[in-house]
Amino acid sequence: MPNVDIEPEWKELLKSEFEKPYFDELVKKIKADKLLYEIYPPGKKIFEAFWLTPFSKVKVVILGQDPYHGPGQAHGLCFSVNEGVPFPPSLINIFKEIKDDLGHPIPLSGNLTPWALQGVFLLNAVLTVRRGQAGSHQNWGWEIFTDAVIQLISEKKQHVVFMLWGNYARKKGAFIDRQKHLVLEAPHPSPLARGGFNGCKHFSTCNRYLIEHGIQPINWKLNP
C-alpha cells in the first residue's frame, strides 16, 4: 500500500482503495510532478478534509472540483482558503448566499475549518493541482478515488446532505442513494454560472433536514 498520511478511521475504510493499482500509479505521478512543478495543497494538507472530518462525523458533503491553484490559497478543503487570503469569487458567492438565506454576516476569513469540525466534509473531486494550472491533475485517478469515497458514505451512512454545485459535482450524484440521503443540486457558485447559484437556499434546507432526522444542525456562521 502507498504511504498515505490519512486519518485512521478513513484509512481503514479505504484500505482496499489504496491497494489498487490505479492509486499506486497516481502516487507515482504526483511524486514525479513534484520534481518539476509546485503542487498545491502542500503534501501534509492533501487529505486535510479527511483529518478534520472523520467518517463517523460526516453530516454534510460539499463537493468541489480541484484545489485553488494560486499561491497560499489551497489547504485541503474545497472552496476554503487560508487565513488572510482574499476570497475567490466562488467563495464570495457562497458567503452571499448564506447571508441571504440565514442572515449571517460575511466573515473576515475564508477558512472553512469550523464547518469541517462540525461534520461538513469539504471534498474536492481532485485533491492536487499544479501551481497556476487549473485541472492539471484531472484524469490521473483522483476521480476514481473520490467516487469510491462518495459511494462509501452513501452505503454506510444515513441522512447525509450532499450539496452538488455545478455539472462536475452533479456527476457524483450517480453514486448516492437518494432514498437514504438528501441531494441538493445547484449551478456552481462561480460568477461564470451567471448567478444561478443565488437563491438556492441549500444551507437552511440542509439544517431543516438534519433537524427532522434528529441530527445537530450546522452552524454556518463564521466569525464576522
N, C-alpha and C positions, 0 to 999 in steps of 0.2 A: 504493500500500500504506500502511495506517496506520503511524504511527511507533511501532513496538513494540520496547521495550527487552528483548531476549531473547538468550540465549546463542547465539553464531554457528552452531554445529552444528544446533541446533534451528531456528534462524531459516531456514536454508537448506532443511531438510527440510519445514518448514511454510509455506514461501513461498506456495504456491498457496492455502493455507487463509486466510492473512492478506489475500489479494487478493479474497476472496469478499465479495459484498455484505453477508451477514449479519454478518461480522466488522466491517466498516466501521460498520454500524448499532450494533453492540454498543459499540464505542469511543465513538460519539457519545452513546449513552445514559449511559454511565458518566461521561463528561465533564460532561454536563448534571446528573447526580445529585450530582456533587461540589459543585456550586454550592448545593445545598440540604441535603446531609447529609454527615456524616463517614463516609468509606468505609474499610473495612479489607480487606486489609492496606494499609499505606502504598504509594503508587504504585511506588516502586522495589523493593518486595518482592512485587508481584503474581506475577511469574514466577521467584521465588526457587528453586522446585523445579527449574526448567529450568537455572538458573545452576549450582546445586550438583551436579546430576546430568546431565551432557551425555548425549545419546543413546547414544554409544558405551560409556558406563559403566553403563548400566541393567542391573541383575541382577534386581531385585525391584520390583514396583509395589504400593504400598498406596494404596487409593482412599478418600478422604473425600467428604463431601457438599458443604459450603461452609465458608468460614473461620469461626473463632470471632468472635463479634460484640461481645465485651466489650473495653473499653479496654486496650491494651497486650498483648493475647493473640496475635493472628494475626501471623505473619511469613512467610507464603507456603508453609509446609509443612503438609500435613494432619496433624491431631492434635497438632502440636507447638506449644509456647508459648515466648515469650521467657524469657530468664534471669530468675529471681526472681519469676515469675508463678506463683501457686498452680495445681496440676494440676486441670484439668477432670475430671469423673467418668469420661469415656471413657478418658482417658489414664491415670488411676489403674488402671483395669481392664486396660489393655494392659500396664502395668508388673507388675501382679499375675500376669498370665498368663505373662509372661517369667520371673518368679521361680519360679512353679510348674513351668514347662516346662524351664527351663535352669538354675535355681538362682541367677540373678543378683540381687543386692540391688536394692531400689527406689532409684533415683538421687535426687540432690538437685535436679537440674534437669530440666525437661520439654522442653528444647531438643533436638530430634532431628537437628540438623545432622550429628553424627558418623555417623548412619545414611546420610544423603543423600550424604555424601562417599565412602561405600563402595559406592554404586550402588543405594541404596534410593530409588526415585522416589516421593516423598510428594505425590501429586497429588489435589487437590480437584476434584470434577466441576464446581463453580462456583468461580471464582477471586476473586470480590469479594463484599462484603456491606455493607449499611448498619449503622452502629453501633446495637446494640440491636434489630435486626430480622432474625432468622434467616430465611434463604431469600429475602431481599428482592431478590436479583438472579437468582433461578432463572427459567428460560424466557426469558432475554434473548439467548441464543446461546452462552453458555459451554458448555452441554452438547454442542452440535454440535461445538464446537472440541475438547473433551476426548474425545469419541467418536473424532474423527479422530486424536488423539494415541495413544489405545489401539490403534486399528487399525494405525497406522504401526508401533508397537512390535511388534505381533503379526506383521505381514507381513515386516518387515525384520530381525527378530532371532530367535534360537532360545534355548530353555531359560531363559526368563524365568519367575519365580514371581510370579503375580498373587494378591494377598490381597484378597478381596472380602467386606467385612463389612457385613451388612445388605442389605435389599432394594434400596435405591437403588444401591449399588455392584454388586450382582449383575446388574443390568440391563446393565452394561458388558460382562459376560461374553459377550454376543452378538457382540462384535467380536473375540474372542480365539480363535485356532486352538489347540484343546486337544490336537491331535496334536503340536504343536511346543513347547508350554509347559505349565507346571503351574498349574492354577487351584485355589486353596484358598478355600472359602466357609464363612462362619460368621455367626451373628447379630451385630448391631452390638455393640461393646463398651459402649455406653451402658447405665446401670442400667435404663433403660426396657425393655431386652431381657430383663430378669429373669434375668440370669446365664447366658444361652445361649452367650455368648462364652467363658465359663470352660471350660478343658479342651480347647480346640480344638487346641492344640499346633502351631500354624502355624509357629512360629519354629524349632523343631527339625526339623519336616518340610521346611521351606524349605532349611535348611542341608544336610540329607541329600541332597536333590535336586541342589543345586548341586555338592556334592562328587562325586556319582555322574556328573555331566557335566563334571568337570574344571574347575569354576569355584570360585574362592576363596569360602568361605562368609562370611556376615556376622557380625561381632562385635556382638551385640545388647546387650552390656553397656555402659552409660553410666557415667560417673564416679559412684561411690557417695557 
